[in-house]
Amino acid sequence: MDIPKAKKPRRKPWLFAIGGAFALILVTVGLGRLRPAAPSVDRASVWLDTVKRGPMVRQVKGAGTLVPEYIRWLTADTAGRVERIHVRPGATVKADTLLMELANPDVQLQMLEAERQLASAEAEFIQMRMTLETQRLAQEAAVATLTAESSDAERRATANTILVEKDLIPALDARQAGEKAGEMTRRLDLERKKLSVVASSMKDQLVALQGQVERLKAVARFRRTQVESMKVLAGEDGVLQELPLELGQWVTPGVLLAKVVKPERLKAELRIAETQARDIVQGQKALVDTRNGVVEGTVARVAPAASQGTVRVEVSLPDELPKGARPDLTVEGTVELERLGNVLSVGRPAGAQPNGTMSLFRLMPGSDEAIRVPVQLGRGSVNAVEVLQGLAEGDQVVLSDMAAWDAVERVRLR
């Protein structure tokens, strides 16, 4: 009879399974350690710059216009209707050039009424002066008469006293003569006081009337000025730049009638961003591009307050300007803030703020990969910024806006 043999255990499948699993684990770990592929960026579409060490000029730039240094604004002193326009904008005018004429019958009537009141007051003043002078003269005549009568009474009293002593006249006559002399003396004193009062009152009344006449003269002078102002003169030699009125138009006091400028003296008014204007001070050097040439000027004034995110900076310019320079011409100006010595600097990246920190892509030496590095910036200029930390001399960095790659730490420049 046959004896069955024991079957040997089959171990090869288990070994294969364990080996496969181990290999799969190794592959997974290896793939996990691999870095994801860097996104590619077209090298021609980005702006690269090299960090350098040396002098750096801090500048700020802004657009603006050329404006005359001297402008004469002509406004209406009184209401009126435009009757005639003699000169149009662009014409060269003298100080006495008649630009336009206004008309307002009410103003004419007011002037005539003011002159009538002045004439009446002057006539009243003359009449009052004559009346008071007559009163003063009459009082002086009364004082003179009483003076003579008082002197005569005193002489009679003295003579009667002598005659009484010689028993030539009765004592009663002498006493009456003395009393009359005393009465005449007292009346003379009263009349003299009255003369003083008359003279003083005459002076006060004339002063009051003279003041009234002077006030009416001022009113009449003002009314005449209003009438004269309806003939609008240029007031200064120059060029008529604006005259925004038409025939028959009604104007009110304070409305702009015309603007006369001196075109030979121009200045630049630049609008600098308020974040860049904090270091601008009077006297700094400025370059103004008039599109026909660049002229050098000096900062003359900085506006004390910002308006719509900009600060107005006035730059005085030389007398001789390039041809074509005229009022309201659009220009670009660059103000030089300071010159720095040996500093590390690079072109100004997009969105960079002075004295701030931002991330930049630095190109690896000998490679086409750029990695993100934090960079601390210092003082800034129009086209450059100081580097305090994060970069070294000779490093190449991407200055373009890389906001589309904020989620990655490295890019490949192809």
Backbone hydrogen bonds, N-H to C=O, Kabsch-Sander energy under -0.5 kcal/mol:
donor,donor_aa,acceptor,acceptor_aa,energy
11,R,9,P,-0.8
15,L,11,R,-1.9
16,F,12,K,-2.4
17,A,13,P,-2.4
18,I,14,W,-2.6
19,G,15,L,-2.5
20,G,16,F,-2.5
21,A,17,A,-2.5
22,F,18,I,-2.4
23,A,19,G,-2.5
24,L,20,G,-2.5
25,I,21,A,-2.3
26,L,22,F,-2.3
27,V,23,A,-2.3
28,T,24,L,-2.5
29,V,25,I,-2.7
30,G,26,L,-2.3
31,L,27,V,-2.7
32,G,28,T,-2.2
33,R,29,V,-1.4
34,L,30,G,-0.8
34,L,31,L,-0.6
41,V,412,R,-3.3
45,S,42,D,-1.5
46,V,43,R,-1.1
48,L,46,V,-0.6
49,D,397,V,-2.0
51,V,395,D,-3.1
52,K,345,S,-2.5
54,G,343,V,-2.3
56,M,340,L,-1.6
58,R,56,M,-0.6
58,R,338,E,-2.8
59,Q,57,V,-0.5
60,V,335,V,-1.9
62,G,333,G,-2.2
63,A,271,R,-0.6
64,G,331,V,-2.3
65,T,269,E,-1.6
66,L,329,L,-1.7
67,V,267,K,-3.1
69,E,265,R,-2.5
70,Y,265,R,-0.5
71,I,69,E,-0.5
72,R,260,V,-3.1
73,W,71,I,-0.6
74,L,72,R,-0.6
74,L,258,A,-2.8
75,T,73,W,-0.6
76,A,255,V,-2.0
80,G,251,V,-1.9
81,R,103,A,-2.4
82,V,249,Q,-2.5
83,E,81,R,-0.6
83,E,101,E,-2.7
84,R,101,E,-1.5
86,H,99,L,-2.8
87,V,99,L,-1.3
90,G,240,L,-4.1
91,A,88,R,-1.5
93,V,238,G,-2.6
97,T,94,K,-1.5
99,L,97,T,-0.7
99,L,232,V,-3.0
100,M,232,V,-1.0
101,E,84,R,-2.5
102,L,230,M,-3.3
103,A,81,R,-1.6
107,V,104,N,-0.7
108,Q,104,N,-1.3
109,L,105,P,-2.4
110,Q,106,D,-2.3
111,M,107,V,-2.0
112,L,108,Q,-2.3
113,E,109,L,-2.6
114,A,110,Q,-2.1
115,E,111,M,-2.3
116,R,112,L,-2.1
117,Q,113,E,-2.3
118,L,114,A,-2.0
119,A,115,E,-2.4
120,S,116,R,-2.3
121,A,117,Q,-2.3
122,E,118,L,-2.4
123,A,119,A,-2.2
124,E,120,S,-2.4
125,F,121,A,-2.3
126,I,122,E,-2.2
127,Q,123,A,-2.4
128,M,124,E,-2.7
129,R,125,F,-2.3
130,M,126,I,-2.1
131,T,127,Q,-2.5
132,L,128,M,-2.7
133,E,129,R,-2.3
134,T,130,M,-2.3
135,Q,131,T,-2.3
136,R,132,L,-2.4
137,L,133,E,-2.4
138,A,134,T,-2.5
139,Q,135,Q,-2.2
140,E,136,R,-2.4
141,A,137,L,-2.3
142,A,138,A,-2.2
143,V,139,Q,-2.5
144,A,140,E,-2.3
145,T,141,A,-2.5
146,L,142,A,-2.6
147,T,143,V,-2.1
148,A,144,A,-2.1
149,E,145,T,-2.6
150,S,146,L,-2.8
151,S,147,T,-2.2
152,D,148,A,-2.4
153,A,149,E,-2.4
154,E,150,S,-2.3
155,R,151,S,-2.1
156,R,152,D,-2.3
157,A,153,A,-2.5
158,T,154,E,-2.3
159,A,155,R,-2.5
160,N,156,R,-2.8
161,T,157,A,-1.9
162,I,158,T,-1.6
163,L,159,A,-2.2
164,V,160,N,-2.5
165,E,161,T,-1.8
166,K,162,I,-1.1
167,D,164,V,-1.6
168,L,163,L,-2.9
169,I,163,L,-0.6
174,A,170,P,-1.2
175,R,171,A,-2.3
176,Q,172,L,-2.4
177,A,173,D,-2.3
178,G,174,A,-2.1
179,E,175,R,-2.4
180,K,176,Q,-2.3
181,A,177,A,-1.9
182,G,178,G,-2.1
183,E,179,E,-2.3
184,M,180,K,-2.5
185,T,181,A,-1.7
186,R,182,G,-2.2
187,R,183,E,-2.6
188,L,184,M,-2.0
189,D,185,T,-2.1
190,L,186,R,-2.2
191,E,187,R,-2.4
192,R,188,L,-2.2
193,K,189,D,-2.1
194,K,190,L,-2.4
195,L,191,E,-2.2
196,S,192,R,-2.1
197,V,193,K,-2.4
198,V,194,K,-2.6
199,A,195,L,-2.5
200,S,196,S,-2.4
201,S,197,V,-3.0
202,M,198,V,-2.4
203,K,199,A,-1.9
204,D,200,S,-2.2
205,Q,201,S,-2.6
206,L,202,M,-2.1
207,V,203,K,-2.2
208,A,204,D,-2.3
209,L,205,Q,-2.4
210,Q,206,L,-2.6
211,G,207,V,-2.3
212,Q,208,A,-2.0
213,V,209,L,-2.3
214,E,210,Q,-2.4
215,R,211,G,-2.3
216,L,212,Q,-2.2
217,K,213,V,-2.1
218,A,214,E,-2.2
219,V,215,R,-2.2
220,A,216,L,-2.6
221,R,217,K,-2.8
222,F,218,A,-2.5
223,R,219,V,-2.5
224,R,220,A,-2.5
225,T,221,R,-2.2
226,Q,222,F,-2.2
227,V,223,R,-2.0
228,E,224,R,-2.8
229,S,225,T,-2.4
230,M,226,Q,-0.6
230,M,227,V,-1.0
231,K,228,E,-1.8
232,V,100,M,-1.9
232,V,230,M,-0.8
233,L,231,K,-0.5
234,A,97,T,-1.9
235,G,95,A,-2.7
238,G,93,V,-2.2
239,V,261,V,-2.8
240,L,91,A,-2.7
241,Q,239,V,-0.8
241,Q,259,K,-2.8
242,E,259,K,-1.4
245,L,243,L,-1.4
248,G,82,V,-2.8
249,Q,246,E,-1.9
251,V,80,G,-3.0
254,G,76,A,-3.0
255,V,252,T,-2.0
257,L,74,L,-3.4
258,A,74,L,-1.6
259,K,242,E,-2.0
260,V,72,R,-2.5
261,V,239,V,-2.5
262,K,70,Y,-1.4
265,R,262,K,-1.5
266,L,264,E,-0.6
267,K,67,V,-2.9
268,A,315,V,-2.4
269,E,65,T,-2.8
270,L,268,A,-0.7
270,L,313,V,-3.2
271,R,63,A,-2.9
272,I,270,L,-0.6
272,I,311,V,-2.5
274,E,309,G,-2.2
276,Q,273,A,-2.0
277,A,273,A,-1.0
280,I,277,A,-1.2
283,G,299,V,-2.7
284,Q,281,V,-1.4
286,A,297,G,-2.0
287,L,334,T,-2.8
288,V,295,V,-2.9
289,D,287,L,-0.5
289,D,332,E,-3.5
290,T,288,V,-0.7
290,T,293,G,-2.8
295,V,288,V,-2.5
297,G,286,A,-3.4
298,T,316,S,-1.8
299,V,284,Q,-2.6
300,A,314,E,-2.9
301,R,314,E,-1.5
303,A,312,R,-2.9
307,S,310,T,-3.1
310,T,307,S,-1.3
311,V,272,I,-3.1
313,V,270,L,-2.8
314,E,301,R,-2.9
315,V,268,A,-3.0
316,S,298,T,-2.6
317,L,266,L,-0.7
321,L,319,D,-0.7
325,A,322,P,-1.7
328,D,66,L,-3.8
329,L,326,R,-1.5
331,V,64,G,-2.4
332,E,289,D,-1.6
333,G,62,G,-2.9
334,T,287,L,-2.8
335,V,60,V,-2.8
336,E,285,K,-2.6
336,E,334,T,-0.5
337,L,58,R,-2.6
337,L,335,V,-0.7
338,E,58,R,-1.0
340,L,56,M,-3.5
340,L,338,E,-0.5
343,V,54,G,-2.3
343,V,341,G,-1.2
345,S,52,K,-3.0
345,S,343,V,-0.5
346,V,385,V,-1.8
348,R,383,N,-1.5
350,A,399,L,-2.5
352,A,349,P,-1.7
355,N,378,G,-2.2
356,G,353,Q,-0.8
358,M,375,V,-2.3
360,L,373,V,-2.5
362,R,360,L,-0.7
362,R,371,I,-3.3
363,L,396,Q,-2.9
364,M,369,E,-3.1
367,S,364,M,-1.9
370,A,411,V,-3.0
371,I,362,R,-2.3
372,R,409,E,-2.9
373,V,360,L,-2.9
375,V,358,M,-2.9
376,Q,389,Q,-2.2
377,L,356,G,-3.3
377,L,375,V,-0.6
378,G,386,E,-2.9
381,S,384,A,-2.7
385,V,346,V,-2.4
386,E,379,R,-3.0
387,V,344,L,-3.2
388,L,376,Q,-2.8
388,L,386,E,-0.5
389,Q,376,Q,-1.4
394,G,51,V,-2.9
395,D,392,A,-2.1
397,V,49,D,-2.5
398,V,361,F,-2.3
399,L,47,W,-3.4
399,L,397,V,-0.6
400,S,47,W,-0.7
402,M,400,S,-0.6
405,W,402,M,-1.7
406,D,403,A,-1.3
408,V,405,W,-1.2
411,V,370,A,-2.4
412,R,39,P,-3.0
413,L,368,D,-3.3
413,L,411,V,-0.5
414,R,41,V,-2.2
414,R,412,R,-0.7
